[in-house]
Amino acid sequence: MNRYAIRAIYRFEMARTFRTLMQSIASPVLSTSLYFIVFGSAIGSRMVEIDGIGYGAFIVPGLIMLMLLTESISNASFGIYMPRYAGTIYEVLSAPVSYVEVVIGYVGAAATKSVMLGLLILLTARLFVPFEIQHPVWMVAFLILTAVTFSLFGFIIGIWADGFEKLQIIPLMVVTPLTFLGGTFYSISMLPPLWQKITLFNPVVYLISGFRWSFYGVSDVDVVVSFGMTVAFMLACVLVIWWIFRTGYRLKR
């Protein structure tokens, strides 16, 4: 394992983040804060509790997960696509670096940035609504596992995309709608029985439900099932990446 190569790719990606703080850090935190202001403070003050939890506090895990999914995919997909687009990927391909090390470097940096954003938004939420974290270890575990999983997914999108339009299709047309319909702003127990069953086919439900359990000890789906589904999706992404490179796919544009 070439640790120097991994560290070089990781540090380069992290340096790019800190060069674009407004876009990489400030913008996601600001946009999520607007959700807290509108839904948590304004609308939440007029709504009843859900499962004994104030509405403003109830949506905190869902909003963090919404940001985590979109930013993990965006960071990883853009991180690997941009060198392909600019032609600098040839520097990586000509170096004694394996595909495994490339994946670890780019995915590790994307996941780190997403976890940092998640923690920042968690602190920001304290300014708007009071909440508690009953299981902090599980909260961190879900945060890291989800960030790594969707960074792997974003890496796959970055390899597949042959234009900037394709980088946005899946996050905007698939992931964001699934997140909004996955219990971000409500409990699926509030839905009619038929829609509750249909909603269980949405994989994001398990992520939000498990993450919410780590805060308040309540969930729509058993936490073991939620954790297992997250791990299964991560392993599926790893297998897809392995298959892509195993079949001789090249990173060149």
Secondary structure as UniProt FT lines:
FT   HELIX           3..19
FT   HELIX           22..26
FT   HELIX           27..35
FT   HELIX           36..43
FT   HELIX           44..46
FT   TURN            51..52
FT   HELIX           55..58
FT   HELIX           60..86
FT   TURN            87..88
FT   HELIX           89..93
FT   HELIX           99..125
FT   TURN            126..128
FT   HELIX           136..160
FT   HELIX           164..170
FT   HELIX           171..175
FT   HELIX           176..180
FT   TURN            181..183
FT   HELIX           188..190
FT   HELIX           193..199
FT   TURN            200..201
FT   HELIX           203..216
FT   HELIX           223..246
FT   TURN            247..248
//
